[in-house]
Amino acid sequence: MQAALAEQFDLCDVERGPYLYRYVCAGLLEDVIGARLAEDILRREELALAEGELLPVGLRFVAQQFI
């Protein structure tokens, strides 16, 4: 994906990070309890990433069009 984007855009930044929590939290209610659960799940994923227990699946690109 990165190579394909680099053919069409100037990649300014590529960053990996937490993303699994988004899938886990998709079914939570949008209320105070759901928000607290989502925050806790995100923190746990970040901790697992920091400790090397998980590999980051999130991939964020910042790019601009070639001029």
Backbone hydrogen bonds in HBPLUS format (Angstrom, degrees):
<---DONOR---> <-ACCEPTOR-->    atom                        ^
c    i                          cat <-CA-CA->   ^        H-A-AA   ^      H-
h    n   atom  resd res      DA  || num        DHA   H-A  angle D-A-AA Bond
n    s   type  num  typ     dist DA aas  dist angle  dist       angle   num
A0005-LEU N   A0001-MET O   2.97 MM   4  6.24 160.1  2.01 153.5 158.6     1
A0006-ALA N   A0002-GLN O   2.91 MM   4  6.08 156.8  1.96 149.0 155.8     2
A0007-GLU N   A0003-ALA O   3.19 MM   4  6.43 130.2  2.45 139.1 150.3     3
A0007-GLU N   A0004-ALA O   3.30 MM   3  5.36 139.8  2.48  95.5 106.1     4
A0008-GLN N   A0005-LEU O   2.99 MM   3  5.41 140.2  2.15 108.7 119.5     5
A0009-PHE N   A0005-LEU O   2.78 MM   4  5.79 142.0  1.92 156.6 169.4     6
A0010-ASP N   A0064-GLN O   2.82 MM  54  5.32 169.4  1.83 168.7 166.5     7
A0064-GLN N   A0010-ASP O   3.05 MM  54  5.32 150.0  2.15 135.0 143.9     8
A0012-CYS N   A0062-VAL O   2.73 MM  50  5.44 143.8  1.85 144.4 156.0     9
A0013-ASP N   A0062-VAL O   3.18 MM  49  5.03 152.1  2.26 139.9 139.0    10
A0062-VAL N   A0013-ASP O   2.89 MM  49  5.03 155.5  1.95 151.9 151.2    11
A0015-GLU N   A0060-ARG O   2.95 MM  45  5.19 161.1  1.98 149.8 155.5    12
A0060-ARG N   A0015-GLU O   2.81 MM  45  5.19 168.0  1.82 157.0 161.2    13
A0017-GLY N   A0058-GLY O   3.06 MM  41  4.81 149.3  2.15 116.3 121.4    14
A0058-GLY N   A0017-GLY O   2.92 MM  41  4.81 139.3  2.09 173.0 160.1    15
A0022-ARG N   A0019-TYR O   3.04 MM   3  5.64 144.7  2.16 114.7 123.5    16
A0023-TYR N   A0020-LEU O   2.96 MM   3  5.46 128.1  2.23 112.0 124.3    17
A0024-VAL N   A0020-LEU O   3.14 MM   4  6.49 162.0  2.18 154.2 159.6    18
A0025-CYS N   A0021-TYR O   2.82 MM   4  5.81 153.9  1.89 148.3 154.9    19
A0028-LEU N   A0025-CYS O   3.04 MM   3  5.36 166.2  2.06 117.0 121.5    20
A0035-ALA N   A0031-ASP O   2.90 MM   4  6.12 157.6  1.95 153.7 160.2    21
A0036-ARG N   A0032-VAL O   2.98 MM   4  6.22 157.0  2.03 148.3 154.2    22
A0037-LEU N   A0033-ILE O   2.94 MM   4  6.18 160.8  1.97 152.3 157.6    23
A0038-ALA N   A0034-GLY O   2.90 MM   4  6.09 160.0  1.94 147.7 153.5    24
A0039-GLU N   A0035-ALA O   2.96 MM   4  6.17 160.0  2.00 148.4 153.4    25
A0040-ASP N   A0036-ARG O   2.99 MM   4  6.20 157.2  2.05 147.1 153.2    26
A0041-ILE N   A0037-LEU O   2.88 MM   4  6.13 160.9  1.92 154.4 159.6    27
A0042-LEU N   A0038-ALA O   2.92 MM   4  6.11 161.6  1.96 151.5 156.5    28
A0043-ARG N   A0039-GLU O   2.95 MM   4  6.16 162.2  1.98 147.6 152.5    29
A0044-ARG N   A0040-ASP O   2.95 MM   4  6.18 157.2  2.01 148.7 154.9    30
A0045-GLU N   A0041-ILE O   2.95 MM   4  6.22 153.3  2.03 147.2 154.5    31
A0046-GLU N   A0042-LEU O   2.89 MM   4  6.16 164.4  1.91 156.6 160.8    32
A0047-LEU N   A0043-ARG O   2.91 MM   4  6.12 154.4  1.98 147.6 154.6    33
A0048-ALA N   A0044-ARG O   2.96 MM   4  6.15 160.7  1.99 146.2 151.4    34
A0049-LEU N   A0045-GLU O   2.91 MM   4  6.16 150.6  2.00 149.9 158.3    35
A0050-ALA N   A0046-GLU O   2.92 MM   4  6.14 160.8  1.96 146.6 151.9    36
A0051-GLU N   A0047-LEU O   2.93 MM   4  6.14 146.6  2.04 148.7 157.7    37
A0053-GLU N   A0048-ALA O   2.78 MM   5  4.94 140.4  1.93 159.2 160.0    38
A0054-LEU N   A0048-ALA O   3.32 MM   6  5.59 141.0  2.48 119.0 115.9    39
A0052-GLY N   A0049-LEU O   3.06 MM   3  5.07 157.7  2.11 103.3 110.0    40
